[in-house]
Amino acid sequence: MSGTTAVSTFAADVARDLALSPRQLQSKYLYDRLGSRLFEAICRLPWYTITRAELGLLFRHAAEVAAELPDPLTLTELGPGDGEKIALLAAALVRDRSALATHLIDISQSALDQTERRLGRYEGVSVVGHRASYEEGLRRVAKGRNGDGGLLVLFLGSNLGNFDRSAAGEFLRAIRDTLRPGDALLLGADLVKPEPDLILAYDDPLGVTAAFNKNVLLRINRELGGDFDLSAFAHRAVFDPAESRVEMRLVSLRRQRVRIGACATTVDFEEGDFIWTESSYKYGAPALRRLVEGAGFACRRQWLDPEAQFALTLFFAA
Ligand SMILES: C[S@@+](CC[C@H](N)C(=O)[O-])C[C@H]1O[C@@H](n2cnc3c(N)ncnc32)[C@H](O)[C@@H]1O
């Protein structure tokens, strides 16, 4: 996507989503260069257990994952972030293989750059970066396949939780449609846990998650000519038990009007009105397996971190 197309798509999405009730912004727009760095800082916070739990499971079970998979193998990750997890897995996979091809799919250029640098340190690992949405990137990877090798798709960090339930099922089916029988999906997902723990994970006392969330307004100001006053919005994390999801919101602290030049629009806020910027759905382990199996996969192994309540599950395309 050219820079101009990316900006016009961003402007069209922002104009449409801020006209919804409640107002929304798509969570993928949280990840510009600064947003990616702030997310890395979140991963290191004591209250955000997802990253440490998943890295621990990968560290303990990477050899078992590697033993289940064919050779030759292509490894692709949807949204690798800083690349720490794919690097851990690539090291285990390349140990018993002469070569490993990897494809990275991320809308953040800085995430791609960082992961490429990390994987570049491993002998026998080749890397192709795709700056694209998950769907577009997967299409490119599927189209570029040749030969008989297998494909392993990584979808880690509980990114599946950003989709609402029906969209999660549709997205998993879209992944399945790009795979061949015998290809695999390694899914990392955060599980339901007590509400106070969830709120601390998404509204930390250091304010890093607040900065990450508000950065989307800064980005709209810079890239779309907006005039959001960042001090007039507050970050909030709210748990909806009926939906089993944490919502990140930006709440207007006063009545105000915001102009966004590239959208040719103004948005009026009353005090207390909010913009919904991200959902994080939490699953039970059996429900998660059913969701993925319903999209045409068979569960091969599931590893749990009982303390952090996190699941790493290996599925094969049925
Ligand atoms: C929550 S971070 C997780 C990073 C990493 N997988 C981890 O587990 O720590 C999400 C990553 O996916 C990327 N991303 C988010 N939405 C995306 C989308 N719709 N298409 C492509 N990349 C996306 C972000 O840029 C970011 O690098």
The ligand as an ORCA input file, in Angstrom:
! r2SCAN-3c Opt
* xyz 0 1
  C      -0.501     -6.870     20.693
  S       0.881     -6.751     19.598
  C       1.518     -8.410     19.803
  C       2.915     -8.572     19.336
  C       3.477     -9.983     19.508
  N       2.744    -10.957     18.706
  C       3.444    -10.406     20.938
  O       2.855    -11.453     21.207
  O       4.006     -9.729     21.805
  C       0.102     -6.806     18.018
  C       1.036     -6.752     16.822
  O       0.249     -6.983     15.647
  C       0.304     -5.855     14.762
  N      -1.069     -5.687     14.258
  C      -2.170     -5.332     14.984
  N      -3.274     -5.386     14.217
  C      -2.867     -5.783     12.968
  C      -3.543     -6.042     11.740
  N      -4.868     -5.903     11.653
  N      -2.817     -6.444     10.676
  C      -1.449     -6.590     10.765
  N      -0.759     -6.359     11.911
  C      -1.457     -5.967     12.997
  C       0.819     -4.693     15.592
  O       1.539     -3.766     14.815
  C       1.697     -5.397     16.625
  O       3.014     -5.569     16.161
*
